[in-house]
Amino acid sequence: MITTIAALALLVAESPAAPPSMELFEKARQHMAETLVNQPNYVCIETIERSERTNAKAKFQMVDSLRFEVAYLDHREHFAWPGSKRFDETSVLDLAPGGALIGTGEFAGHAYLLFRTKAPAIGAGSWSTEDGKLYARFPFTVPTSRSRYEVMNSRNDGEYVGYSGGIWIDSALGRVTRIRLHADEIPGRLGIASSESTIDYGPATIGERESWLPVQSTDEIVMARGVADRNVTSFSGCRAFTGESTLRFDDVPLTPSGSAVAAPLKMMELPAGIRFEVRFLDAIDSNKVHVGDPMRAELASSIKHEGEILFEKGSAVEMRLVRIQRSREATALVFAAGDVTSPTARARVNAVPSEDTRSHVLYSGGFPQMMGDPKKPGLITIFVQGNRLEVAKGYGSTWSTVPPLHPAAVVSHER
């Protein structure tokens, strides 16, 4: 059996005497350029695990896990919550909760600039061994004047910077397998010491065609004060985008069983002061869910007003996990209610939860609590002491409708 050291020595001995040729790079560049231009519109599931550490000696600790649908439509990235069936010009920055690193470009942005424009300067290649396999590595630089790489310390404060890195190519396939880049000369006023990204590529089938797509990326930002944020993003479930190639299409409300509700539906506004119950149809575990996941829910009681049933018991209620909050002392899950839907009508759940259903939560480490805020209708927060929160299947909570807020006072669920 060949040891690791012996195996590496063997690879070095078998390495070509000549460095990788620019013809190899051009072959890989051409393949990537054609892929970016000719591949059909498609959608993938993007899962982001966000973690942070307080200093260089500390270990990274999980902050939360996010899940989106990312669509590559007409050579641009677009984001939506999973199952929302609605894409528009929304940025991932609008969907992701604050408090940790978030970024864009891994899906297609960096590759487009590197392989479809003249922005990068490509250097002479060399051979590189990683994971016991030999690759050709070509360095590159992109000056600030041609860069679209923006480093930000907040949503409204950032600057475009030049960057450099390497492009890894499988010489046998003639295909790019990895891009690694880091920001150069970050302005000191941003308080960011370094920013680095690694994107790995592999085969994926879209419809009946094989394509070459990112399968995982890792982003890391280190602040000047030593705090570091890391995101590990994976792409899966890629499929052809079969809707119209416009950037927007209407939501299709679903019943708890997952079947489509017939349209058109009468839009209603729920009067204030109505009490009703909502229950989850599946168990929820804070260690297994992702921000962005839709949660199956339904009415556990009818919504009535002045003797009239507006929505029958069993009507579907849109519910989505919009935030996971963890600390050393507690774990919290924040859910946002959308619309309640019947076969003939739908209405916004403009309501706040009551505190009389705490006993329905299974928990570890302490007594669970639930919160609602009249200024943030539609949100429910369940939290517990400890590092894990479990919500039982069939968990029910009582809600009370409130007067609609003035448009200027509406608070975004995503912060």
matplotlib code that plots the C-alpha trace (Angstrom):
import matplotlib.pyplot as plt

x = [0.0, 1.4, 1.6, 0.4, 4.0, 4.9, 1.9, 2.7, 6.3, 5.0, 2.8, 5.7, 7.8, 5.1, 4.5, 5.1, 8.5, 7.0, 4.6, 0.9, 0.4, -1.8, -3.5, -4.8, -6.1, -7.7, -9.5, -10.9, -11.8, -13.6, -15.6, -16.6, -17.5, -19.7, -21.3, -22.2, -23.7, -25.4, -26.8, -30.6, -32.4, -32.4, -33.0, -31.0, -31.4, -28.7, -28.0, -25.7, -24.2, -23.1, -20.6, -18.3, -15.4, -14.4, -10.7, -8.0, -7.6, -11.3, -13.3, -16.0, -19.5, -22.6, -24.8, -27.6, -28.4, -30.2, -31.9, -33.0, -33.9, -31.4, -32.3, -29.9, -32.2, -30.9, -27.4, -28.3, -28.8, -32.2, -33.2, -36.5, -37.6, -37.9, -41.4, -42.4, -42.6, -41.8, -38.6, -38.0, -35.2, -34.9, -31.3, -30.2, -29.2, -33.0, -33.8, -31.0, -31.3, -28.6, -25.9, -23.7, -21.9, -23.9, -22.7, -23.5, -21.6, -20.6, -23.3, -22.2, -20.9, -17.3, -17.1, -18.7, -16.1, -13.1, -14.1, -16.3, -14.5, -11.0, -10.9, -8.5, -4.7, -3.7, -0.3, 1.9, 0.6, 2.1, 1.3, -0.5, -1.4, -4.6, -6.5, -4.0, -4.6, -2.6, -4.1, -2.9, -3.1, -3.2, -2.9, -5.0, -5.4, -8.3, -7.6, -10.0, -10.8, -12.3, -13.6, -17.2, -16.1, -17.6, -16.5, -19.1, -19.2, -22.9, -25.7, -25.0, -21.3, -18.8, -16.2, -15.2, -11.7, -9.2, -8.7, -6.4, -6.3, -6.0, -7.9, -7.5, -8.0, -8.3, -5.8, -7.4, -10.9, -9.8, -12.3, -12.2, -12.6, -11.9, -11.6, -10.0, -9.8, -9.1, -9.6, -6.5, -5.9, -9.2, -9.7, -8.9, -12.1, -14.2, -12.6, -12.1, -8.7, -9.3, -12.0, -11.5, -13.7, -13.3, -15.7, -15.7, -17.2, -18.6, -21.1, -24.8, -27.7, -30.3, -33.2, -31.5, -28.3, -25.1, -23.7, -20.8, -21.9, -20.7, -21.3, -19.9, -18.3, -16.6, -16.4, -14.5, -14.2, -11.8, -12.5, -9.7, -10.6, -10.1, -13.7, -14.2, -17.3, -17.4, -20.1, -20.1, -22.6, -23.8, -25.9, -28.2, -31.4, -30.7, -33.4, -34.6, -36.6, -39.9, -41.9, -41.9, -38.5, -39.8, -38.3, -41.6, -44.6, -47.4, -47.3, -49.5, -51.0, -50.8, -53.0, -51.3, -51.2, -49.2, -51.8, -52.4, -55.4, -57.7, -57.6, -58.8, -59.3, -61.2, -58.9, -60.1, -59.0, -59.6, -61.4, -59.5, -60.3, -60.8, -59.2, -58.2, -55.7, -52.9, -51.0, -47.8, -48.3, -44.7, -42.2, -39.5, -36.0, -33.7, -30.7, -32.3, -34.1, -32.8, -33.9, -36.1, -37.8, -41.6, -43.4, -46.7, -49.5, -53.2, -56.1, -56.9, -60.1, -62.4, -62.0, -65.4, -66.8, -70.3, -71.5, -70.1, -67.3, -64.6, -62.1, -62.9, -60.8, -58.1, -57.5, -53.9, -51.7, -48.5, -45.7, -41.9, -38.9, -37.2, -34.6, -32.6, -31.0, -28.4, -26.4, -24.7, -27.8, -30.7, -32.1, -34.9, -36.9, -38.8, -41.6, -43.5, -47.1, -48.2, -51.8, -54.5, -56.1, -59.4, -60.6, -62.3, -60.5, -57.3, -56.3, -53.2, -52.6, -52.5, -52.4, -50.2, -49.9, -51.1, -49.0, -51.4, -49.8, -46.4, -47.0, -47.3, -43.5, -41.1, -37.8, -34.5, -32.6, -35.3, -38.9, -39.9, -41.4, -43.3, -43.5, -45.5, -45.4, -48.4, -46.0, -44.8, -48.0, -47.5, -44.3, -44.0, -40.9, -40.4, -37.3, -35.8, -32.8, -30.3, -28.8, -31.7, -35.4, -37.9, -41.5, -43.9, -45.9, -49.4, -48.1, -50.9, -50.8, -53.7, -53.6, -55.6, -56.1, -55.0, -55.9, -53.8, -50.7, -50.2, -47.9, -45.1, -45.2, -45.0, -41.9, -40.1, -40.0, -36.5, -35.1]
y = [0.0, 3.4, 5.9, 9.5, 10.8, 8.1, 8.8, 12.5, 11.7, 9.5, 12.2, 14.7, 12.2, 11.6, 15.4, 16.7, 18.3, 21.2, 23.6, 23.7, 25.3, 28.3, 26.1, 24.0, 27.2, 28.4, 25.0, 25.2, 28.9, 28.2, 25.3, 27.5, 30.4, 28.2, 26.7, 30.1, 31.2, 28.1, 26.4, 26.8, 28.8, 26.7, 26.7, 25.2, 24.9, 27.0, 26.0, 28.3, 27.3, 30.5, 30.4, 32.8, 32.9, 35.6, 35.4, 33.4, 30.9, 30.2, 27.5, 28.5, 28.2, 27.8, 30.9, 29.6, 27.7, 29.4, 27.9, 29.7, 28.9, 30.5, 30.9, 31.5, 33.3, 35.1, 34.9, 36.6, 35.3, 35.7, 34.5, 33.4, 31.4, 27.7, 26.8, 30.4, 30.0, 33.7, 35.3, 38.9, 41.4, 40.6, 40.4, 37.6, 40.5, 41.3, 37.7, 36.7, 37.7, 40.1, 39.3, 37.2, 37.1, 36.9, 37.3, 36.8, 35.9, 32.3, 30.9, 32.6, 36.2, 35.4, 32.9, 35.2, 37.9, 35.5, 33.5, 35.9, 39.2, 40.6, 41.8, 39.2, 39.1, 35.4, 34.3, 31.3, 28.0, 25.5, 22.0, 21.7, 18.6, 18.6, 15.6, 13.3, 14.5, 16.7, 19.9, 22.8, 26.1, 29.4, 32.6, 35.7, 39.3, 41.7, 45.4, 47.6, 49.5, 46.3, 44.7, 44.0, 42.5, 44.7, 44.2, 45.5, 46.0, 46.7, 46.8, 50.5, 50.7, 49.0, 49.5, 47.7, 46.3, 44.5, 40.8, 37.9, 34.2, 30.9, 28.8, 25.0, 22.9, 19.1, 18.5, 15.2, 16.8, 20.2, 21.7, 24.2, 22.5, 25.3, 29.1, 30.7, 34.5, 37.0, 40.8, 43.0, 46.3, 46.5, 50.2, 50.4, 52.4, 49.3, 47.5, 44.3, 42.6, 40.0, 38.5, 35.1, 32.8, 29.3, 27.8, 24.1, 22.9, 19.6, 18.0, 18.4, 17.3, 20.0, 18.4, 16.1, 18.1, 17.7, 21.0, 22.2, 24.0, 25.2, 22.5, 24.2, 27.4, 28.7, 32.4, 33.9, 37.4, 38.4, 41.8, 44.0, 43.3, 39.6, 38.4, 36.0, 35.0, 31.9, 30.6, 27.2, 27.1, 24.0, 23.8, 20.9, 19.8, 21.8, 21.6, 23.3, 26.5, 25.6, 28.8, 31.8, 33.4, 36.6, 37.4, 37.2, 34.9, 34.7, 32.4, 29.3, 28.7, 25.1, 23.0, 21.2, 18.0, 20.0, 20.1, 23.4, 25.6, 26.6, 30.2, 32.9, 33.5, 36.2, 38.4, 39.3, 41.3, 39.7, 42.0, 42.8, 40.9, 37.4, 34.5, 31.3, 28.4, 27.4, 24.1, 22.8, 19.5, 18.3, 18.1, 20.8, 20.4, 23.5, 21.3, 20.2, 23.2, 26.1, 29.7, 29.9, 26.5, 26.6, 24.9, 23.1, 24.5, 24.7, 26.2, 24.1, 26.0, 28.0, 31.7, 33.2, 36.7, 37.7, 34.2, 33.7, 31.2, 33.0, 30.1, 26.5, 24.4, 22.7, 25.7, 26.0, 28.6, 29.8, 29.6, 30.0, 29.9, 33.3, 33.3, 31.0, 32.7, 30.9, 31.9, 30.1, 30.4, 29.9, 28.9, 30.6, 30.0, 32.8, 32.0, 34.3, 33.6, 34.6, 33.9, 31.6, 30.0, 28.2, 26.8, 30.1, 32.9, 34.0, 36.6, 37.9, 36.5, 40.0, 38.6, 38.1, 34.9, 34.5, 33.1, 30.3, 27.5, 27.1, 23.6, 22.3, 22.8, 20.0, 21.3, 20.7, 22.7, 24.9, 26.1, 27.2, 30.6, 32.1, 35.8, 37.9, 41.7, 43.7, 45.9, 42.9, 41.0, 37.6, 36.8, 34.1, 33.5, 30.3, 30.0, 27.8, 27.7, 25.4, 24.6, 22.8, 23.5, 20.8, 21.7, 18.7, 17.6, 19.1, 22.0, 24.6, 28.3, 30.7, 33.9, 37.2, 39.4, 43.1, 46.2, 46.6, 48.7, 51.9, 51.1, 53.2, 51.1, 47.7, 45.8, 43.4, 39.8, 39.5, 42.6]
z = [0.0, -1.0, 1.8, 1.4, 1.2, -1.3, -3.4, -3.5, -4.4, -7.2, -8.6, -8.6, -10.4, -13.0, -13.4, -16.9, -17.4, -19.2, -17.5, -18.6, -21.9, -22.7, -25.2, -22.3, -20.6, -23.8, -24.2, -20.7, -21.1, -24.3, -22.7, -19.8, -22.0, -24.2, -21.2, -19.8, -23.1, -24.4, -21.3, -20.9, -18.2, -15.1, -11.3, -8.5, -4.7, -2.9, 0.7, 2.7, 6.1, 7.9, 10.7, 12.6, 15.0, 17.4, 16.9, 15.0, 17.8, 18.2, 16.2, 13.7, 15.3, 13.2, 13.0, 10.7, 7.5, 4.6, 1.6, -1.6, -5.1, -7.4, -11.1, -14.0, -16.4, -19.5, -18.0, -14.7, -11.2, -9.5, -6.1, -4.4, -1.3, -2.0, -3.3, -3.7, -7.5, -7.9, -9.3, -9.7, -9.2, -5.5, -4.3, -2.0, 0.3, 0.7, 1.6, 4.0, 7.7, 8.9, 11.4, 9.3, 5.9, 2.7, -0.9, -4.5, -7.7, -6.9, -9.1, -12.3, -11.8, -11.2, -14.0, -16.5, -15.8, -15.9, -19.0, -21.0, -20.8, -21.2, -17.6, -16.2, -16.9, -17.0, -15.9, -16.8, -15.5, -13.1, -11.9, -8.6, -6.6, -4.5, -3.0, -4.6, -8.1, -10.5, -11.9, -14.0, -12.1, -13.9, -11.9, -12.7, -11.7, -12.2, -11.7, -9.8, -13.0, -14.5, -11.3, -10.4, -7.0, -4.3, -0.7, 1.8, 5.5, 5.4, 2.9, 2.0, 2.5, 0.1, -2.6, -5.7, -5.4, -7.6, -7.0, -7.9, -7.5, -9.5, -11.9, -11.6, -14.7, -15.0, -17.9, -18.9, -19.3, -20.3, -17.9, -15.0, -11.7, -9.2, -9.0, -5.9, -5.5, -2.9, -2.7, -3.1, -1.4, 0.6, 1.8, 5.5, 6.3, 5.6, 8.6, 6.6, 6.6, 3.9, 1.7, -0.1, -2.1, -3.5, -6.1, -7.2, -10.4, -11.6, -14.0, -13.7, -15.9, -16.8, -18.7, -21.2, -21.3, -19.3, -18.1, -16.0, -12.9, -9.5, -6.9, -3.8, -2.8, 0.4, 1.3, 4.2, 5.4, 8.3, 9.9, 11.1, 14.7, 14.2, 13.9, 10.8, 8.9, 6.7, 4.3, 2.8, -0.1, -2.0, -5.2, -5.8, -7.5, -10.7, -13.3, -16.4, -15.8, -17.5, -16.9, -19.1, -19.3, -17.7, -14.4, -12.5, -12.3, -9.8, -6.7, -7.0, -3.5, -2.3, -0.1, 2.8, 0.6, -2.0, -4.7, -6.6, -5.6, -8.5, -9.5, -9.6, -5.9, -4.1, -2.1, 1.3, 4.3, 7.7, 10.2, 13.5, 16.6, 15.2, 17.1, 15.3, 15.6, 13.2, 13.5, 11.8, 9.9, 10.4, 13.3, 13.2, 14.5, 14.8, 13.9, 10.6, 9.1, 7.0, 6.8, 3.8, 4.2, 3.7, 6.6, 6.0, 8.1, 8.2, 10.2, 13.3, 13.7, 11.3, 10.9, 11.6, 11.6, 12.7, 12.3, 8.8, 8.2, 6.1, 6.0, 7.0, 9.4, 7.3, 5.0, 4.0, 5.8, 4.2, 6.8, 6.3, 8.5, 8.2, 11.0, 13.2, 16.2, 18.3, 21.3, 24.1, 26.2, 23.8, 20.4, 18.6, 15.4, 13.7, 11.4, 9.0, 8.1, 4.6, 3.3, 4.4, 1.3, 0.6, -2.7, -3.4, -1.4, 0.2, 2.8, 4.4, 8.0, 9.5, 13.0, 16.1, 18.1, 21.7, 24.5, 25.6, 23.6, 25.1, 26.3, 22.7, 22.2, 22.9, 24.2, 25.7, 28.3, 29.7, 29.5, 26.0, 25.3, 22.3, 21.3, 19.0, 18.3, 17.2, 15.3, 13.3, 12.4, 10.8, 12.8, 15.5, 17.5, 19.5, 21.7, 24.4, 26.7, 25.2, 21.8, 20.2, 19.8, 18.6, 17.6, 17.7, 14.7, 15.1, 17.2, 17.4, 18.3, 18.7, 16.7, 16.8, 13.8, 14.2, 12.3, 9.1, 9.6, 7.7, 4.7, 6.1, 9.3, 7.7, 8.9, 6.5, 7.6, 6.4, 8.1]

ax = plt.figure().add_subplot(projection="3d")
ax.plot(x, y, z, "-o")
ax.set_aspect("equal")
plt.show()
